[in-house]
Amino acid sequence: MPDTESIVATRHWVERVIMKYNLCPFARREVERNSIRYAVIEQTKVKAVLARLVAECEHLDSHPQTETTLCILPRGFEGFYAYLDLVELAEALLVEQGYEGRYQLASFHPDYCFDGEPMDDPSNYTNRSPLPLIHLIREASMEQALQTYQQPETIPERNVVFARRKGSAFFEDLLQRCHQPGNQTSG
């Protein structure tokens, strides 16, 4: 999948799923400010991907106007467990590189499955994306946003209730539409 197609699918997911259905109440502001960086990581070797993640942290360090980065992994991490291994290594690398407390990771994958949940449980769609992603988040910004949001700890539970009410077929359709630039999501 060419870079532009990966970015378009991911941008559609952010705007037509995450923002539209308020899965992340902080996304709208960043979409409207155009402060989300979409970085396609073409490398498929773990070491090379980790090097790119560090480079993306460095980019955030030197570009304060960029609030967050979605690192898109179009190849090499289609398998969910290999992807989880990468995320675990990425988290350890952030600590090793001195980024702990500055950036945190959020993980999204087309086959995301919460521990202890069946694969077909609609709640998994709260973390399913059209392509494997690693989301780099500025911790200071997140802390500030959480201070202005009433009961932020209820966000995941609210999303699970919403996902289960809508059902897996609804979300599967949304994710498929993200890969089709001309289609709008419904619902």
Secondary structure, DSSP 8 states (H G I E B T S, - for coil): --HHHHHHHHHHHIIIIIITTTSSTTHHHHHHHT-EEEEE----SHHHHHHHHHHHHHHHHH-TT--EEEEE--SS--SHHHHHHHHHHHHHHHHHTT-TTTEEEEEE-TT---TTS-TT-GGGGGG--SS-EEEEEEHHHHHHHHHTSS-GGGHHHHHHHHHHHH-HHHHHHHHHHHT-TT-----
